[in-house]
Amino acid sequence: MSSLREYLSQKRAALLARRESQAGGPVPLRASVTAEGRSGVRRIRIRDFQILSDSGPDFAGYDLGPGSPELQAGVLGSCVTHIFLIKAAELEIPLDSLAVDVEAEYDPRAQAPGNTDIPVYPQNFRYEVRVDSPASDEELARLHAEVERVCPILNLIRNPQEIKGQVVRAVLRH
């Protein structure tokens, strides 16, 4: 048995236990991002983790991490991969390997004056899932349909929601 199949067995047990123990209701999600002085690097803090986001030298960055549009493609790929694992475990569809590639386009000309016809956001997202599995084509199609139905980030991109923002003046300390 492949190590991924063993993991799916563990994932199924954890999924069933989690469903049994959950009280329900929304789970808060939080991220904090600060711009570093002198470099402009964005330090993303989520729980006890940190991720650096930066621009390339052509945009006054130091190329110390992926840019936000690249991170979005990575987040989509991570979510699609994770939901494939969850649904494969839940549906007991064996997988020996799983890899997801995501592509999209972002056109930086959209920020320049006179380019109002160019979207300012990444677009044309697409993904490819490569699996090695003894499952039938029908089982894999069912797995894919379930992933498409419940993947949170995939569905967020497809069905955007209103995002509220505000600016709060920080008090500078000298």
C-alpha positions as CSV (number, residue, x, y, z in Angstrom):
1,M,0.0,0.0,0.0
2,S,1.4,3.4,-0.9
3,S,2.1,5.9,1.8
4,L,-0.6,8.3,0.3
5,R,-3.1,5.5,0.7
6,E,-2.1,5.0,4.3
7,Y,-2.4,8.7,4.8
8,L,-5.9,8.7,3.3
9,S,-6.9,6.0,5.8
10,Q,-5.7,8.3,8.7
11,K,-7.4,11.2,7.0
12,R,-10.7,9.3,6.9
13,A,-10.5,8.4,10.6
14,A,-9.7,12.1,11.5
15,L,-12.5,13.4,9.3
16,L,-15.1,11.1,10.8
17,A,-13.9,11.9,14.4
18,R,-13.9,15.6,13.6
19,R,-17.5,15.5,12.2
20,E,-18.6,13.6,15.3
21,S,-17.0,16.1,17.7
22,Q,-17.8,19.4,16.0
23,A,-20.3,21.7,17.7
24,G,-20.9,23.5,14.5
25,G,-20.9,27.2,13.7
26,P,-18.4,29.4,11.9
27,V,-14.7,29.1,12.5
28,P,-12.8,32.4,12.7
29,L,-10.0,32.9,10.2
30,R,-7.4,35.6,10.8
31,A,-4.3,36.8,9.1
32,S,-2.2,39.9,9.9
33,V,0.1,41.5,7.3
34,T,2.8,44.2,8.0
35,A,5.0,45.9,5.4
36,E,8.6,45.8,6.5
37,G,10.6,49.1,6.5
38,R,13.3,49.6,3.9
39,S,12.3,46.6,1.9
40,G,8.5,46.7,1.6
41,V,8.4,43.0,2.1
42,R,4.9,41.9,3.4
43,R,5.1,39.6,6.4
44,I,2.0,37.5,6.5
45,R,1.2,36.0,10.0
46,I,-1.3,33.2,10.3
47,R,-1.6,31.4,13.6
48,D,2.1,30.6,14.4
49,F,3.3,30.7,10.8
50,Q,4.9,33.4,8.7
51,I,5.0,33.8,5.0
52,L,6.9,36.5,3.1
53,S,5.4,38.1,0.1
54,D,7.5,40.4,-2.1
55,S,7.8,41.9,-5.5
56,G,10.5,41.3,-8.1
57,P,13.3,43.9,-8.7
58,D,11.3,45.3,-11.6
59,F,8.7,46.6,-9.0
60,A,11.2,47.8,-6.3
61,G,11.1,44.4,-4.5
62,Y,13.9,42.0,-3.6
63,D,12.2,38.8,-4.8
64,L,12.2,37.4,-1.3
65,G,8.8,35.6,-1.8
66,P,5.9,35.3,-4.1
67,G,3.7,38.2,-5.0
68,S,0.0,38.3,-3.9
69,P,-1.3,37.1,-7.3
70,E,1.1,34.1,-7.2
71,L,0.1,33.4,-3.6
72,Q,-3.6,33.3,-4.7
73,A,-2.7,30.6,-7.4
74,G,-0.9,28.7,-4.7
75,V,-3.8,29.0,-2.2
76,L,-6.2,27.7,-4.9
77,G,-3.8,24.8,-5.6
78,S,-3.4,24.0,-1.9
79,C,-7.1,24.0,-1.3
80,V,-8.0,21.9,-4.3
81,T,-5.3,19.4,-3.3
82,H,-6.5,19.3,0.3
83,I,-10.2,18.8,-0.7
84,F,-9.1,16.0,-3.1
85,L,-7.5,14.3,-0.1
86,I,-10.5,14.8,2.1
87,K,-13.0,13.6,-0.5
88,A,-10.8,10.7,-1.5
89,A,-10.7,9.6,2.1
90,E,-14.4,10.2,2.6
91,L,-15.4,8.3,-0.5
92,E,-12.7,5.6,0.0
93,I,-11.1,6.2,-3.4
94,P,-7.5,5.1,-3.3
95,L,-4.8,7.5,-4.5
96,D,-1.2,6.6,-4.9
97,S,-0.1,10.1,-5.9
98,L,-1.7,13.5,-6.3
99,A,-0.4,16.8,-7.7
100,V,-2.2,19.9,-8.7
101,D,-0.9,22.7,-11.0
102,V,-2.6,26.0,-11.1
103,E,-2.2,28.7,-13.8
104,A,-3.7,32.2,-14.1
105,E,-2.8,35.5,-15.7
106,Y,-2.3,38.9,-14.1
107,D,-1.8,41.9,-16.2
108,P,0.2,44.7,-14.4
109,R,-0.8,47.2,-17.2
110,A,-4.2,47.3,-15.5
111,Q,-2.8,49.7,-12.9
112,A,-1.6,52.2,-15.5
113,P,-3.8,55.2,-16.5
114,G,-5.9,54.6,-19.6
115,N,-6.1,50.8,-19.1
116,T,-9.5,50.6,-17.5
117,D,-10.5,47.7,-19.8
118,I,-7.9,45.4,-18.2
119,P,-9.0,43.7,-15.0
120,V,-6.9,44.6,-12.0
121,Y,-7.2,41.1,-10.6
122,P,-5.8,37.7,-11.6
123,Q,-8.0,35.9,-14.1
124,N,-8.4,32.8,-16.3
125,F,-7.6,30.5,-13.4
126,R,-7.3,26.8,-14.4
127,Y,-6.0,23.8,-12.7
128,E,-4.8,20.3,-13.6
129,V,-4.9,17.4,-11.3
130,R,-2.5,14.5,-11.8
131,V,-3.4,11.3,-10.0
132,D,-2.1,7.8,-9.9
133,S,-5.0,5.6,-8.7
134,P,-6.5,2.2,-9.3
135,A,-9.9,3.8,-9.2
136,S,-12.1,3.7,-12.2
137,D,-12.7,6.8,-14.5
138,E,-16.2,7.0,-13.0
139,E,-14.9,7.1,-9.5
140,L,-12.3,9.8,-10.3
141,A,-15.0,11.8,-12.1
142,R,-17.2,11.5,-9.0
143,L,-14.3,12.6,-6.8
144,H,-13.6,15.6,-9.0
145,A,-17.3,16.6,-9.0
146,E,-17.3,16.5,-5.2
147,V,-14.1,18.6,-5.0
148,E,-15.6,21.2,-7.4
149,R,-18.8,21.3,-5.3
150,V,-17.2,21.9,-1.9
151,C,-13.7,23.4,-2.4
152,P,-13.9,26.7,-0.4
153,I,-11.3,28.7,-2.3
154,L,-12.4,27.4,-5.7
155,N,-15.9,28.4,-4.9
156,L,-14.8,31.8,-3.4
157,I,-13.1,32.7,-6.7
158,R,-16.1,31.5,-8.7
159,N,-18.6,33.2,-6.5
160,P,-16.9,36.3,-5.0
161,Q,-18.5,38.0,-2.0
162,E,-18.5,41.5,-0.7
163,I,-15.4,42.4,1.3
164,K,-15.6,45.3,3.7
165,G,-12.5,47.4,4.4
166,Q,-11.7,50.4,6.5
167,V,-8.7,52.6,7.2
168,V,-7.7,53.3,10.8
169,R,-5.0,55.9,11.5
170,A,-2.1,54.5,13.4
171,V,-0.6,56.5,16.2
172,L,3.1,57.1,15.5
173,R,5.4,56.9,18.4
174,H,8.6,58.9,18.3
